[in-house]
Amino acid sequence: MEAPRLAHAVSSPTSPCEEVIKNLSLEAIQLCDRDGNKSQDSGIAEMEELPVPHNIKISNITCDSFKISWDMDSKSKDRITHYFIDLNKKENKNSNKFKHKDVPTKLVAKAVPLPMTVRGHWFLSPRTEYTVAVQTASKQVDGDYVVSEWSEIIEFCTADYSKVHLTQLLEKAEVIAGRMLKLSVFYRNQHKEYFDYVREHHGNAMQPSVKDNSGSHGSPISGKLEGIFFSCNTEFNTGKPPQDSPYGRYRYEIAAEKLFNPNTNLYFGDFYCMYTAYHYVILVIAPVGSPGDEFCKQRLPQLNIKDNKFLTCDEEDGVMVYHHAQDVILEVIYTDPVDLSLGTVAEITGHQLMSLSTANAKKDPSCKTCNISVGR
């Protein structure tokens, strides 16, 4: 039987996390730092008899939760009333030193059977390295605590967004996608040197590369999925791709049916903005049964290619017809190599707008439109 989840953390006035889990009660207290030294007038005394947690185990890690357990000597074990758990991002592991009258951010929980679940109390971020240390404590009749020494410091990393979290992002993206416009081609903007390199070194075939870290911090495709980025948005007045580009003055265009058809699967990958009014949606097109398809099937929500809010492919009078959402900027990742001979390369007539580049772009963590209620 799963142990009760820990209750709300004692957090600073600026902490975004104010959620209360009702299973356990918490108390705001003054805490000593990890080396066991008391802050002056802290009201916490040391008590060597209390067992020091050791052999700490972290398990069941998600993007915003984990289970923690440890071993303790049986001596004075029955005197333990509370656990103090100190959690820090790894890069700031020595910054969490509290002085008198500081507001502690350590978690204080009543002693419960182990393992116990810590969920979201520090607004845990996905794919982030943390350190954790534990003390046992005994609350006295006068309200003060006696505490053990700090345990050893353990390091762990939170996980990526799960399909559940990505589905929440998907639902938010659907709200603003807007009406659907027709498209006929996918296109990829690059410098002339890129296409020359493809012809010379890759036998005329553009090769998938690992996606950068742009977008949501917890996206499971960042730094892992291999693919080729394409765009498909059109100008409202012409129905054609825009002439401006942030990625280079040369454009490869390929008929939509060459990449997106009933032999491909479509997945939702991410939804984000970069401190701007417009939002980006990342979609993944993967040939059925390909390595990219298997990767996405395990991690991403799959979309019906004929009926979704972002990019559709359907047959009308024997002809494949394609539509894209008007009010989001679609970034499409195709997971297999693409031969240049399947399309055309030409120089665009517009400007190279570098400000529109999304390379390693950081998501705005304060945007209410494209963030969900787990770590950023």
C-alpha positions in Angstrom: 0.0 0.0 0.0 1.4 3.4 -1.0 2.4 5.6 1.9 0.6 8.9 2.3 2.0 11.7 0.2 3.9 14.5 2.0 2.0 17.6 2.6 2.5 21.2 1.5 6.1 22.4 1.8 7.1 25.4 3.9 7.9 27.8 1.1 9.1 31.4 0.6 6.6 34.2 -0.1 7.6 34.1 -3.8 7.2 30.4 -4.2 4.6 29.6 -7.0 3.6 26.4 -5.2 0.8 26.9 -2.7 -1.0 23.6 -3.2 -1.9 21.7 -0.1 -2.2 17.9 0.1 -4.5 17.1 3.0 -3.0 13.8 4.1 -0.4 15.3 6.5 0.0 18.4 8.5 3.1 20.7 8.2 4.5 23.3 10.5 6.7 26.3 9.7 9.9 26.0 11.7 13.5 27.3 11.7 15.9 24.7 10.2 19.6 24.2 10.6 21.8 23.8 7.6 22.9 20.3 6.3 26.1 20.1 8.3 24.1 20.0 11.5 25.1 23.4 12.8 22.4 25.4 14.5 21.4 28.9 13.4 21.5 31.2 16.4 18.3 31.3 18.3 16.9 28.7 16.0 15.2 26.8 18.8 16.5 23.5 17.4 18.8 21.4 19.6 20.9 18.5 18.4 20.2 15.0 19.9 22.7 12.4 19.0 20.4 9.6 20.0 18.1 10.1 17.1 19.1 7.8 14.2 20.6 9.4 11.1 19.0 8.3 7.9 21.3 6.3 5.6 21.2 4.3 2.4 18.7 6.8 1.0 16.7 5.5 -2.0 14.9 7.6 -4.6 12.4 5.7 -6.8 9.2 6.2 -8.9 10.6 9.4 -10.4 8.3 11.5 -12.6 8.6 15.0 -13.9 7.1 16.4 -10.7 7.4 13.7 -8.0 9.5 11.0 -6.5 9.4 8.4 -3.7 12.0 8.5 -1.0 13.0 5.9 1.6 16.0 5.2 3.8 17.3 2.9 6.5 17.6 3.9 10.2 19.1 2.3 13.3 16.4 1.0 15.6 17.9 3.0 18.6 15.5 5.8 19.6 13.5 5.2 16.4 10.3 5.4 18.4 11.1 9.0 19.4 11.0 10.3 15.8 7.9 12.5 15.2 9.0 14.3 12.0 11.2 14.2 9.0 13.1 17.2 7.6 13.8 16.9 3.9 16.1 19.4 2.2 15.8 19.5 -1.6 17.9 21.7 -3.9 18.6 22.0 -7.6 22.0 20.5 -8.0 23.6 23.7 -9.3 22.5 25.5 -6.1 23.0 22.8 -3.6 25.1 24.9 -1.3 22.9 28.0 -1.4 20.1 26.7 0.9 21.6 28.0 4.2 19.1 29.6 6.5 19.6 32.2 9.1 17.3 33.2 11.9 14.0 34.7 10.7 14.6 33.4 7.2 11.5 31.6 5.8 12.6 28.0 5.3 11.8 26.1 2.1 12.7 22.7 3.5 9.8 20.2 3.8 8.7 19.2 7.3 6.4 16.2 7.5 5.1 14.0 10.2 6.9 10.7 10.4 5.0 8.2 8.2 5.8 4.7 6.9 8.4 4.7 4.2 8.6 5.1 1.2 6.6 8.3 1.0 5.8 10.4 -2.1 7.0 13.9 -2.5 4.9 15.6 -5.2 5.2 19.1 -6.5 5.8 20.9 -3.2 8.8 22.8 -4.6 7.3 23.1 -8.0 9.7 20.4 -9.2 10.9 20.9 -12.7 11.2 18.1 -15.2 14.5 16.9 -16.5 16.3 18.7 -13.7 19.1 17.4 -11.4 18.4 17.7 -7.6 20.1 16.9 -4.4 18.3 15.7 -1.3 19.3 15.1 2.3 17.2 14.0 5.3 17.1 14.5 9.1 15.0 12.8 11.7 13.4 15.0 14.4 11.5 14.8 17.6 9.1 17.5 18.6 9.2 18.5 22.3 6.4 19.6 24.5 7.6 23.2 24.3 7.4 23.2 20.5 11.2 22.9 19.9 12.8 20.1 18.0 15.7 17.9 18.6 17.2 16.6 15.4 19.7 14.1 14.0 22.7 14.9 11.9 21.9 15.3 8.2 22.1 12.2 6.1 24.4 12.0 3.1 23.5 14.0 0.1 21.9 12.1 -2.7 21.6 13.2 -6.3 18.8 12.4 -8.8 17.2 13.8 -11.9 13.5 14.3 -12.6 11.9 12.7 -15.6 10.4 14.2 -18.9 6.8 15.0 -19.3 4.6 11.9 -19.5 1.9 11.3 -22.1 -0.6 12.6 -19.5 1.3 15.9 -19.2 1.7 16.2 -23.0 -2.1 15.6 -23.4 -2.7 18.6 -21.1 -0.4 20.7 -23.4 -2.2 19.3 -26.4 -5.6 20.4 -25.0 -4.3 23.9 -24.3 -2.9 24.1 -27.9 -6.2 23.0 -29.4 -8.0 26.0 -27.7 -6.0 28.6 -29.7 -5.3 26.7 -33.0 -7.8 28.6 -35.0 -9.5 27.7 -38.3 -7.8 25.5 -40.8 -6.2 26.8 -44.0 -5.1 24.7 -47.1 -1.5 23.9 -47.8 0.2 22.0 -50.6 3.9 21.8 -49.6 6.2 21.4 -46.7 9.4 23.5 -46.8 12.7 23.8 -45.1 14.9 26.9 -45.0 18.6 26.7 -44.8 21.8 28.3 -46.1 23.1 27.4 -49.5 26.1 25.7 -47.8 23.7 23.2 -46.1 22.3 21.9 -49.4 25.7 21.8 -51.0 26.9 19.7 -48.0 23.9 17.3 -48.3 24.7 16.7 -52.0 28.4 16.2 -51.5 28.5 14.2 -48.3 25.1 12.5 -47.9 24.3 11.3 -51.4 21.6 14.0 -51.9 19.6 13.0 -48.9 18.9 15.3 -45.9 19.7 13.4 -42.7 17.7 13.4 -39.4 19.6 15.2 -36.6 18.9 15.3 -32.8 16.3 17.9 -31.9 17.7 20.8 -29.9 16.4 22.0 -26.5 13.9 24.6 -27.6 10.4 24.5 -26.3 9.1 23.0 -23.0 11.8 22.0 -20.6 10.1 18.6 -20.0 9.5 17.7 -23.6 10.6 14.1 -24.2 11.7 14.8 -27.7 14.3 17.5 -26.9 17.8 16.1 -27.2 16.5 12.6 -28.0 14.3 12.5 -31.1 16.1 12.5 -34.5 14.4 14.2 -37.4 14.3 16.9 -40.0 12.5 20.2 -39.3 10.0 21.4 -41.9 7.5 24.2 -41.9 4.0 24.2 -43.5 2.4 27.5 -42.5 1.0 29.6 -45.4 0.3 33.3 -45.8 -3.4 34.0 -45.3 -3.7 36.2 -48.5 -1.7 34.0 -50.9 -2.1 30.5 -49.6 1.7 30.0 -50.2 4.7 29.8 -47.8 5.9 33.2 -46.6 9.0 34.6 -48.4 10.8 35.6 -45.1 12.8 33.1 -43.1 15.0 33.0 -40.0 17.0 30.0 -41.1 18.6 30.9 -44.5 17.8 32.3 -47.9 17.5 28.9 -49.6 14.3 26.9 -49.4 13.6 23.3 -50.1 9.9 22.6 -51.0 8.4 19.2 -51.2 4.8 18.2 -52.1 2.9 17.5 -48.9 1.8 14.0 -49.9 5.5 12.9 -50.2 5.9 13.3 -46.4 2.4 13.1 -45.0 0.0 10.4 -46.1 -1.9 7.3 -44.8 1.4 5.5 -44.5 2.6 7.9 -41.8 1.6 8.6 -38.2 1.2 12.0 -36.7 2.2 12.9 -33.1 1.9 16.0 -30.9 5.3 16.9 -29.5 5.1 20.3 -27.8 3.4 23.7 -27.3 5.3 26.8 -26.3 6.0 30.5 -26.8 9.1 32.6 -26.4 7.8 35.7 -24.6 5.8 36.7 -27.7 2.2 36.8 -28.7 2.4 33.9 -31.1 2.7 30.3 -30.1 4.5 27.3 -31.6 3.2 23.7 -31.9 5.7 20.9 -32.7 4.3 17.9 -34.6 6.1 14.7 -35.5 5.5 12.8 -38.8 6.9 9.3 -38.8 6.6 6.6 -41.4 4.6 3.7 -39.9 6.8 1.2 -38.2 10.0 3.3 -38.5 12.4 3.8 -35.6 11.0 7.3 -35.2 7.4 5.9 -35.1 8.4 3.5 -32.4 10.1 6.3 -30.4 7.0 8.5 -30.6 4.5 5.8 -29.9 6.0 5.2 -26.4 6.2 8.9 -25.5 3.8 11.2 -27.5 0.0 11.5 -27.9 -0.9 10.3 -31.4 -3.2 12.4 -33.6 -5.8 11.3 -36.1 -4.3 12.4 -39.4 -7.8 13.1 -40.8 -9.2 14.9 -37.8 -7.2 17.1 -35.5 -6.8 20.8 -34.8 -3.3 21.3 -36.3 -2.5 19.4 -39.5 -4.8 17.1 -41.5 -4.5 14.8 -44.5 -7.7 13.6 -46.1 -8.9 12.4 -49.5 -11.4 14.4 -51.5 -12.5 13.1 -54.9 -9.5 10.9 -55.2 -7.0 13.7 -54.3 -5.2 14.2 -51.0 -6.1 17.5 -49.4 -4.1 19.2 -46.6 -4.9 21.8 -44.0 -3.0 23.5 -41.2 -4.0 25.6 -38.2 -4.1 29.3 -38.8 -3.3 30.7 -35.4 -0.2 28.7 -34.3 3.2 28.3 -36.0 3.7 24.7 -36.8 7.1 23.1 -36.6 7.0 19.6 -38.2 9.7 17.0 -37.6 10.0 14.2 -40.2 11.9 11.3 -38.7 13.4 9.7 -41.9 15.9 10.9 -44.4 14.5 13.0 -47.3 16.1 13.0 -50.8 16.5 16.4 -52.3 15.3 15.0 -55.7 11.8 14.6 -54.3 11.4 18.4 -54.2 13.1 21.7 -55.3 15.7 24.1 -53.9 15.4 27.8 -54.7 16.4 31.2 -53.2 13.7 33.1 -51.4 13.0 36.7 -52.2 12.2 37.9 -48.7 14.3 38.7 -45.6 16.2 36.5 -43.2 14.4 37.4 -39.9 16.7 36.0 -37.3 14.4 37.2 -34.5 12.0 34.4 -35.5 14.5 31.6 -34.9 13.5 29.0 -32.4 16.9 27.3 -32.1 17.4 26.4 -28.5 14.7 28.9 -27.6 13.6 29.1 -24.0 9.9 28.8 -23.2 8.2 31.6 -21.3 7.4 29.9 -17.9 4.9 32.6 -17.0 2.6 32.2 -20.0 -0.8 30.9 -18.9 -1.7 29.9 -22.4 1.0 27.3 -22.9 2.1 26.1 -19.5 0.6 23.3 -17.4 0.6 23.0 -13.6 3.8 21.0 -13.3 7.4 22.1 -13.3 8.4 24.3 -16.2 
